[in-house]
């Protein structure tokens, strides 16, 4: 018969043994160390100050009073260290990680999840709650295939519900894409987390719209006017407008207002001019009364010119006329169409 128990190596009190209390107390010491096992940390050498009942995992290379005791538990009791070799399957609370760990293959490991399980909440390096039942705090996330395809699915209950990806900055919503309140796909943005603009929408039948894309169709009020050489004309009406296009202050010529560009970017411009009579006439679309962006030149008739230009927010667009001519103003006569590319 062995002098110790099989699993915890507790010493037996033997027949006719003297000082039986010594053996009994040794067994109590081991039980006090092992039962409800808690490790205060992993060390190479004893801490400067250790309290009674502290337990540490000794890691290699062990030095000082831990020398030669690597891969053992060091338990402090009665101002001395008791060293215990754990067995596979022992469990302990690691106070550094605040995790329950299991001993296997000469090391302590996090307890793995079962192959099939269901939990009400799961937080990975963060806390989950009743709404965010799955929470992750990490520099990156990887969803990999298992041989072929890989899909991430977001399902909602009804058409009026939302299934989307919300992008935040400082916990404030800045962008969202998905099915937001209907079954059409949309991309929305916000600068304050409360007011949202739909930058792009795709209907269930595949029609794409961009309601906030800067565009305008501008013309003067319908009229037939004789324009002198050097006259500057603008616009009275926006027959189509999106993305912030506005008419500026009235021109000193009295012929409408300049068209104000809302956002810096690359634009497609189309200038149409209807000349009723002229010997020589040119209509030039200008940026800030300085740069010519496009020019429609020729005899009487309908002329048009298309150009691409880089414009800045706040730029003013006007039409400069060279040569005297009688022009037909108004929609589908003399007008400017502009759209951001």
C-alpha positions as a Markdown table, in Angstrom:
| # | Residue | x | y | z |
|---|---|---|---|---|
| 1 | Unk | 0.0 | 0.0 | 0.0 |
| 2 | Unk | 1.3 | 3.5 | -0.9 |
| 3 | Unk | 2.0 | 6.1 | 1.7 |
| 4 | Unk | 0.0 | 8.8 | -0.3 |
| 5 | Unk | -3.3 | 9.0 | -2.1 |
| 6 | Unk | -3.4 | 8.5 | -5.8 |
| 7 | Unk | -4.7 | 11.8 | -7.1 |
| 8 | Unk | -3.8 | 14.6 | -4.6 |
| 9 | Unk | -0.8 | 12.9 | -3.0 |
| 10 | Unk | -2.1 | 13.4 | 0.5 |
| 11 | Unk | -0.1 | 11.5 | 3.1 |
| 12 | Unk | -1.7 | 8.6 | 4.9 |
| 13 | Unk | -1.6 | 8.3 | 8.7 |
| 14 | Unk | 0.2 | 4.9 | 9.1 |
| 15 | Unk | -0.4 | 2.4 | 11.9 |
| 16 | Unk | 1.6 | 3.0 | 15.0 |
| 17 | Unk | 2.9 | 6.3 | 13.5 |
| 18 | Unk | 4.3 | 8.7 | 16.0 |
| 19 | Unk | 3.2 | 12.4 | 15.8 |
| 20 | Unk | 0.2 | 11.6 | 13.6 |
| 21 | Unk | -0.8 | 15.3 | 13.7 |
| 22 | Unk | 2.2 | 16.1 | 11.5 |
| 23 | Unk | 1.0 | 13.9 | 8.7 |
| 24 | Unk | -2.5 | 15.1 | 9.2 |
| 25 | Unk | -1.5 | 18.8 | 9.0 |
| 26 | Unk | 0.6 | 18.1 | 5.8 |
| 27 | Unk | -2.5 | 16.7 | 4.2 |
| 28 | Unk | -4.6 | 19.7 | 5.2 |
| 29 | Unk | -1.9 | 22.0 | 3.8 |
| 30 | Unk | -2.1 | 20.3 | 0.4 |
| 31 | Unk | -5.9 | 20.4 | 0.4 |
| 32 | Unk | -5.9 | 24.1 | 1.4 |
| 33 | Unk | -3.6 | 24.8 | -1.6 |
| 34 | Unk | -5.4 | 22.6 | -4.2 |
| 35 | Unk | -9.1 | 22.9 | -3.4 |
| 36 | Unk | -10.6 | 26.0 | -5.0 |
| 37 | Unk | -7.2 | 26.6 | -6.6 |
| 38 | Unk | -6.4 | 30.2 | -7.4 |
| 39 | Unk | -3.1 | 31.4 | -9.0 |
| 40 | Unk | -2.0 | 34.9 | -8.3 |
| 41 | Unk | 0.3 | 34.9 | -11.3 |
| 42 | Unk | 3.2 | 33.2 | -13.1 |
| 43 | Unk | 6.7 | 34.0 | -11.9 |
| 44 | Unk | 10.4 | 32.9 | -12.4 |
| 45 | Unk | 11.3 | 33.8 | -8.8 |
| 46 | Unk | 9.5 | 34.4 | -5.5 |
| 47 | Unk | 7.7 | 37.8 | -5.2 |
| 48 | Unk | 9.3 | 40.4 | -2.9 |
| 49 | Unk | 6.3 | 40.2 | -0.6 |
| 50 | Unk | 4.1 | 37.1 | -0.5 |
| 51 | Unk | 1.0 | 36.8 | 1.7 |
| 52 | Unk | -0.1 | 33.6 | 3.4 |
| 53 | Unk | -2.2 | 31.5 | 1.0 |
| 54 | Unk | -0.7 | 33.0 | -2.2 |
| 55 | Unk | -0.2 | 30.5 | -5.0 |
| 56 | Unk | 2.0 | 31.1 | -8.1 |
| 57 | Unk | 2.8 | 29.0 | -11.2 |
| 58 | Unk | 6.6 | 28.7 | -11.5 |
| 59 | Unk | 7.8 | 29.2 | -15.0 |
| 60 | Unk | 11.2 | 28.4 | -16.5 |
| 61 | Unk | 14.0 | 29.4 | -15.9 |
| 62 | Unk | 13.2 | 29.4 | -12.1 |
| 63 | Unk | 15.6 | 31.2 | -9.8 |
| 64 | Unk | 16.0 | 31.9 | -6.1 |
| 65 | Unk | 13.8 | 29.9 | -3.8 |
| 66 | Unk | 12.0 | 28.7 | -6.9 |
| 67 | Unk | 15.1 | 27.2 | -8.5 |
| 68 | Unk | 14.6 | 23.7 | -9.8 |
| 69 | Unk | 10.8 | 24.0 | -9.3 |
| 70 | Unk | 9.7 | 24.9 | -12.8 |
| 71 | Unk | 6.2 | 23.9 | -13.9 |
| 72 | Unk | 5.0 | 23.5 | -10.3 |
| 73 | Unk | 2.6 | 25.4 | -8.1 |
| 74 | Unk | 4.3 | 27.4 | -5.3 |
| 75 | Unk | 2.0 | 27.8 | -2.3 |
| 76 | Unk | 2.9 | 30.1 | 0.6 |
| 77 | Unk | 2.0 | 28.8 | 4.1 |
| 78 | Unk | 3.6 | 29.3 | 7.5 |
| 79 | Unk | 6.3 | 31.6 | 6.0 |
| 80 | Unk | 7.5 | 28.8 | 3.7 |
| 81 | Unk | 6.9 | 27.6 | 0.1 |
| 82 | Unk | 5.2 | 24.3 | -0.6 |
| 83 | Unk | 5.6 | 23.0 | -4.2 |
| 84 | Unk | 3.0 | 20.9 | -5.8 |
| 85 | Unk | 3.0 | 19.3 | -9.2 |
| 86 | Unk | -0.4 | 19.5 | -10.8 |
| 87 | Unk | -2.0 | 16.7 | -12.8 |
| 88 | Unk | -3.8 | 16.9 | -16.2 |
| 89 | Unk | -7.4 | 18.1 | -15.7 |
| 90 | Unk | -6.8 | 20.3 | -12.6 |
| 91 | Unk | -8.6 | 23.6 | -12.8 |
| 92 | Unk | -7.6 | 27.0 | -11.4 |
| 93 | Unk | -8.6 | 30.6 | -11.6 |
| 94 | Unk | -5.9 | 32.7 | -13.1 |
| 95 | Unk | -6.2 | 36.1 | -11.3 |
| 96 | Unk | -4.1 | 37.9 | -14.0 |
| 97 | Unk | -6.4 | 36.9 | -16.9 |
| 98 | Unk | -9.4 | 36.5 | -14.6 |
| 99 | Unk | -10.1 | 33.2 | -16.4 |
| 100 | Unk | -10.7 | 29.6 | -15.4 |
| 101 | Unk | -7.9 | 27.5 | -16.9 |
| 102 | Unk | -7.2 | 23.7 | -17.1 |
| 103 | Unk | -3.9 | 22.0 | -16.8 |
| 104 | Unk | -2.9 | 19.8 | -19.7 |
| 105 | Unk | 0.4 | 18.9 | -21.5 |
| 106 | Unk | 2.5 | 20.6 | -18.8 |
| 107 | Unk | 0.8 | 24.0 | -19.2 |
| 108 | Unk | -2.3 | 25.9 | -18.2 |
| 109 | Unk | -4.8 | 26.5 | -21.0 |
| 110 | Unk | -8.1 | 28.4 | -21.4 |
| 111 | Unk | -11.0 | 26.1 | -21.3 |
| 112 | Unk | -12.2 | 25.6 | -24.8 |
| 113 | Unk | -15.9 | 25.9 | -25.8 |
| 114 | Unk | -17.8 | 22.8 | -26.6 |
| 115 | Unk | -18.1 | 21.9 | -30.3 |
| 116 | Unk | -21.8 | 22.5 | -30.2 |
| 117 | Unk | -23.2 | 25.0 | -27.7 |
| 118 | Unk | -25.7 | 27.8 | -27.3 |
| 119 | Unk | -25.2 | 30.8 | -25.1 |
| 120 | Unk | -27.4 | 33.8 | -24.4 |
| 121 | Unk | -24.6 | 36.4 | -24.7 |
| 122 | Unk | -20.9 | 36.3 | -25.7 |
| 123 | Unk | -18.3 | 39.0 | -25.2 |
| 124 | Unk | -14.9 | 38.6 | -26.8 |
| 125 | Unk | -12.4 | 41.0 | -25.0 |
| 126 | Unk | -15.4 | 43.1 | -24.1 |
| 127 | Unk | -18.8 | 42.9 | -22.4 |
| 128 | Unk | -22.0 | 41.8 | -24.1 |
| 129 | Unk | -25.5 | 43.0 | -23.1 |
| 130 | Unk | -29.1 | 42.3 | -23.8 |
| 131 | Unk | -29.0 | 44.2 | -27.1 |
| 132 | Unk | -25.5 | 43.5 | -28.3 |
| 133 | Unk | -25.6 | 39.9 | -27.4 |
| 134 | Unk | -22.4 | 39.2 | -29.4 |
| 135 | Unk | -19.7 | 41.8 | -28.7 |
| 136 | Unk | -16.1 | 41.9 | -30.0 |
| 137 | Unk | -13.2 | 44.2 | -29.2 |
| 138 | Unk | -10.3 | 43.6 | -31.6 |
| 139 | Unk | -8.0 | 45.3 | -34.0 |
| 140 | Unk | -9.5 | 43.2 | -36.8 |
| 141 | Unk | -12.0 | 40.4 | -37.5 |
| 142 | Unk | -11.6 | 37.6 | -40.0 |
| 143 | Unk | -14.4 | 35.5 | -41.5 |
| 144 | Unk | -12.7 | 32.8 | -43.7 |
| 145 | Unk | -14.2 | 30.2 | -46.0 |
| 146 | Unk | -14.2 | 26.6 | -45.1 |
| 147 | Unk | -13.2 | 25.4 | -48.6 |
| 148 | Unk | -15.4 | 27.4 | -51.0 |
| 149 | Unk | -17.8 | 30.3 | -50.6 |
| 150 | Unk | -18.4 | 32.5 | -47.5 |
| 151 | Unk | -21.4 | 34.7 | -46.9 |
| 152 | Unk | -22.3 | 37.0 | -44.0 |
| 153 | Unk | -26.1 | 37.1 | -43.6 |
| 154 | Unk | -28.2 | 39.8 | -41.9 |
| 155 | Unk | -31.9 | 39.0 | -41.8 |
| 156 | Unk | -34.8 | 41.2 | -40.7 |
| 157 | Unk | -38.3 | 40.2 | -39.7 |
| 158 | Unk | -40.4 | 42.5 | -42.0 |
| 159 | Unk | -40.1 | 45.1 | -44.8 |
| 160 | Unk | -40.4 | 48.1 | -42.3 |
| 161 | Unk | -37.6 | 46.7 | -40.2 |
| 162 | Unk | -33.8 | 47.4 | -40.7 |
| 163 | Unk | -31.0 | 45.0 | -41.6 |
| 164 | Unk | -27.9 | 47.1 | -42.0 |
| 165 | Unk | -24.2 | 47.7 | -41.2 |
| 166 | Unk | -23.8 | 50.9 | -39.1 |
| 167 | Unk | -20.4 | 52.6 | -39.1 |
| 168 | Unk | -19.7 | 54.8 | -36.0 |
| 169 | Unk | -17.0 | 57.3 | -34.9 |
| 170 | Unk | -16.8 | 57.9 | -31.2 |
| 171 | Unk | -20.0 | 55.8 | -30.8 |
| 172 | Unk | -21.9 | 58.3 | -33.1 |
| 173 | Unk | -23.4 | 57.0 | -36.4 |
| 174 | Unk | -21.7 | 58.3 | -39.5 |
| 175 | Unk | -22.6 | 55.9 | -42.3 |
| 176 | Unk | -25.0 | 53.1 | -42.8 |
| 177 | Unk | -25.7 | 50.7 | -45.6 |
| 178 | Unk | -28.3 | 47.9 | -46.0 |
| 179 | Unk | -32.0 | 47.6 | -45.9 |
| 180 | Unk | -33.1 | 50.6 | -43.7 |
| 181 | Unk | -36.8 | 50.6 | -43.3 |
| 182 | Unk | -37.7 | 49.1 | -46.6 |
| 183 | Unk | -36.5 | 46.4 | -49.0 |
| 184 | Unk | -34.3 | 48.7 | -51.2 |
| 185 | Unk | -30.6 | 48.8 | -50.6 |
| 186 | Unk | -29.2 | 52.2 | -49.5 |
| 187 | Unk | -26.1 | 54.0 | -48.4 |
| 188 | Unk | -26.7 | 56.8 | -45.9 |
| 189 | Unk | -24.3 | 59.3 | -44.2 |
| 190 | Unk | -24.6 | 61.7 | -41.3 |
| 191 | Unk | -22.4 | 64.3 | -39.8 |
| 192 | Unk | -24.1 | 64.3 | -36.4 |
| 193 | Unk | -25.6 | 60.9 | -36.0 |
| 194 | Unk | -29.2 | 62.3 | -36.1 |
| 195 | Unk | -29.8 | 63.7 | -39.5 |
| 196 | Unk | -29.2 | 61.3 | -42.4 |
| 197 | Unk | -28.8 | 61.8 | -46.1 |
| 198 | Unk | -29.2 | 58.9 | -48.7 |
| 199 | Unk | -26.1 | 59.1 | -50.9 |
| 200 | Unk | -27.2 | 56.1 | -53.0 |
| 201 | Unk | -30.4 | 54.0 | -53.2 |
| 202 | Unk | -31.1 | 50.8 | -55.2 |
| 203 | Unk | -34.7 | 49.8 | -55.6 |
| 204 | Unk | -35.7 | 46.1 | -55.5 |
| 205 | Unk | -36.0 | 46.2 | -59.3 |
| 206 | Unk | -32.4 | 47.5 | -59.7 |
| 207 | Unk | -33.0 | 51.2 | -60.3 |
| 208 | Unk | -30.1 | 53.3 | -58.9 |
| 209 | Unk | -30.8 | 56.9 | -57.6 |
| 210 | Unk | -28.5 | 59.5 | -56.0 |
| 211 | Unk | -30.8 | 62.2 | -54.7 |
| 212 | Unk | -28.0 | 64.3 | -53.2 |
| 213 | Unk | -25.6 | 64.2 | -56.2 |
| 214 | Unk | -25.0 | 67.8 | -57.2 |
| 215 | Unk | -26.7 | 68.7 | -60.4 |
| 216 | Unk | -28.7 | 71.6 | -61.9 |
| 217 | Unk | -30.5 | 72.8 | -65.0 |
| 218 | Unk | -30.4 | 76.6 | -65.1 |
| 219 | Unk | -31.9 | 79.1 | -67.5 |
| 220 | Unk | -33.0 | 82.7 | -67.7 |
| 221 | Unk | -36.7 | 83.5 | -67.8 |
| 222 | Unk | -38.2 | 83.0 | -71.3 |
| 223 | Unk | -37.5 | 86.1 | -73.4 |
| 224 | Unk | -36.1 | 87.3 | -76.7 |
| 225 | Unk | -33.3 | 89.8 | -76.1 |
| 226 | Unk | -30.6 | 91.5 | -78.1 |
| 227 | Unk | -27.3 | 91.1 | -76.2 |
| 228 | Unk | -24.5 | 93.7 | -76.7 |
| 229 | Unk | -20.9 | 92.8 | -77.0 |
| 230 | Unk | -19.3 | 92.1 | -73.6 |
| 231 | Unk | -22.6 | 91.4 | -71.8 |
| 232 | Unk | -22.7 | 88.9 | -68.9 |
| 233 | Unk | -25.8 | 86.9 | -68.4 |
| 234 | Unk | -26.8 | 84.5 | -65.7 |
| 235 | Unk | -29.9 | 82.5 | -64.7 |
| 236 | Unk | -33.3 | 83.2 | -63.2 |
| 237 | Unk | -34.6 | 79.7 | -62.6 |
| 238 | Unk | -33.3 | 76.2 | -61.5 |
| 239 | Unk | -35.6 | 73.8 | -63.5 |
| 240 | Unk | -33.7 | 70.9 | -61.9 |
| 241 | Unk | -31.6 | 71.0 | -58.8 |
| 242 | Unk | -30.0 | 68.6 | -56.3 |
| 243 | Unk | -27.0 | 68.5 | -54.0 |
| 244 | Unk | -27.0 | 72.2 | -53.0 |
| 245 | Unk | -26.9 | 74.2 | -56.2 |
| 246 | Unk | -28.1 | 77.8 | -55.7 |
| 247 | Unk | -28.4 | 81.1 | -57.5 |
| 248 | Unk | -26.1 | 83.8 | -56.2 |
| 249 | Unk | -26.5 | 87.6 | -56.1 |
| 250 | Unk | -28.1 | 89.4 | -59.1 |
| 251 | Unk | -25.5 | 90.3 | -61.8 |
| 252 | Unk | -24.8 | 94.0 | -62.3 |
| 253 | Unk | -25.8 | 93.5 | -66.0 |
| 254 | Unk | -29.4 | 92.9 | -64.8 |
| 255 | Unk | -29.5 | 89.6 | -66.7 |
| 256 | Unk | -30.1 | 87.0 | -63.9 |
| 257 | Unk | -27.7 | 85.6 | -61.2 |
| 258 | Unk | -24.6 | 83.5 | -61.2 |
| 259 | Unk | -24.9 | 79.8 | -60.5 |
| 260 | Unk | -23.1 | 78.8 | -57.2 |
| 261 | Unk | -21.2 | 75.5 | -57.2 |
| 262 | Unk | -22.0 | 73.7 | -53.9 |
| 263 | Unk | -19.2 | 71.1 | -53.6 |
| 264 | Unk | -15.6 | 70.8 | -54.9 |
| 265 | Unk | -15.2 | 68.1 | -57.5 |
| 266 | Unk | -15.2 | 67.2 | -61.2 |
| 267 | Unk | -18.2 | 68.3 | -63.2 |
| 268 | Unk | -19.8 | 67.6 | -66.6 |
| 269 | Unk | -21.2 | 70.8 | -68.2 |
| 270 | Unk | -23.4 | 71.3 | -71.2 |
| 271 | Unk | -24.1 | 74.8 | -72.4 |
| 272 | Unk | -26.9 | 75.3 | -75.0 |
| 273 | Unk | -27.4 | 78.7 | -76.8 |
| 274 | Unk | -30.2 | 79.6 | -79.2 |
| 275 | Unk | -29.1 | 82.6 | -81.5 |
| 276 | Unk | -31.9 | 84.1 | -83.6 |
| 277 | Unk | -29.7 | 86.5 | -85.6 |
| 278 | Unk | -26.1 | 87.5 | -85.4 |
| 279 | Unk | -23.2 | 88.4 | -87.6 |
| 280 | Unk | -20.6 | 87.1 | -85.2 |
| 281 | Unk | -21.3 | 85.8 | -81.7 |
| 282 | Unk | -19.7 | 83.6 | -79.0 |
| 283 | Unk | -21.2 | 82.5 | -75.7 |
| 284 | Unk | -18.5 | 81.5 | -73.2 |
| 285 | Unk | -19.2 | 79.7 | -69.9 |
| 286 | Unk | -16.9 | 81.2 | -67.3 |
| 287 | Unk | -15.7 | 80.3 | -63.8 |
| 288 | Unk | -15.6 | 83.3 | -61.4 |
| 289 | Unk | -15.6 | 85.7 | -64.3 |
| 290 | Unk | -12.1 | 84.6 | -65.1 |
| 291 | Unk | -11.6 | 81.1 | -66.6 |
| 292 | Unk | -13.4 | 80.1 | -69.8 |
| 293 | Unk | -14.7 | 76.5 | -69.3 |
| 294 | Unk | -16.5 | 76.2 | -72.7 |
| 295 | Unk | -17.5 | 78.4 | -75.6 |
| 296 | Unk | -20.4 | 78.0 | -78.2 |
| 297 | Unk | -19.4 | 79.9 | -81.3 |
| 298 | Unk | -21.1 | 80.1 | -84.7 |
| 299 | Unk | -23.8 | 81.7 | -86.9 |
| 300 | Unk | -27.5 | 81.9 | -86.0 |
| 301 | Unk | -29.2 | 78.7 | -84.8 |
| 302 | Unk | -29.0 | 76.3 | -81.9 |
| 303 | Unk | -25.5 | 75.6 | -80.6 |
| 304 | Unk | -24.2 | 73.4 | -77.8 |
| 305 | Unk | -20.9 | 72.6 | -76.2 |
| 306 | Unk | -19.9 | 70.0 | -73.6 |
| 307 | Unk | -16.9 | 70.2 | -71.2 |
| 308 | Unk | -15.5 | 68.6 | -68.1 |
| 309 | Unk | -14.1 | 70.9 | -65.5 |
| 310 | Unk | -12.7 | 70.9 | -61.9 |
| 311 | Unk | -14.8 | 73.3 | -59.8 |
| 312 | Unk | -14.5 | 74.4 | -56.2 |
| 313 | Unk | -17.3 | 75.0 | -53.7 |
| 314 | Unk | -18.4 | 78.6 | -54.0 |
| 315 | Unk | -17.4 | 79.1 | -57.6 |
| 316 | Unk | -19.7 | 81.3 | -59.7 |
| 317 | Unk | -20.8 | 80.3 | -63.2 |
| 318 | Unk | -21.9 | 82.9 | -65.7 |
| 319 | Unk | -22.1 | 83.3 | -69.5 |
| 320 | Unk | -20.0 | 86.0 | -71.3 |
| 321 | Unk | -21.1 | 87.2 | -74.8 |
| 322 | Unk | -18.8 | 88.4 | -77.5 |
| 323 | Unk | -20.4 | 90.2 | -80.5 |
| 324 | Unk | -23.9 | 91.5 | -80.7 |
| 325 | Unk | -26.8 | 89.0 | -81.2 |
| 326 | Unk | -30.4 | 88.4 | -80.7 |
| 327 | Unk | -30.9 | 85.4 | -78.4 |
| 328 | Unk | -33.8 | 83.3 | -77.3 |
| 329 | Unk | -33.6 | 82.7 | -73.5 |
| 330 | Unk | -35.4 | 80.1 | -71.4 |
| 331 | Unk | -35.6 | 76.4 | -70.9 |
| 332 | Unk | -34.6 | 74.4 | -74.0 |
| 333 | Unk | -33.3 | 77.6 | -75.6 |
| 334 | Unk | -30.3 | 79.1 | -73.8 |
| 335 | Unk | -29.5 | 77.0 | -70.7 |
| 336 | Unk | -26.8 | 75.3 | -68.7 |
| 337 | Unk | -26.9 | 71.7 | -67.4 |
| 338 | Unk | -24.3 | 70.6 | -64.9 |
| 339 | Unk | -23.7 | 67.4 | -62.9 |
| 340 | Unk | -21.0 | 66.2 | -60.6 |
| 341 | Unk | -19.1 | 63.1 | -62.0 |
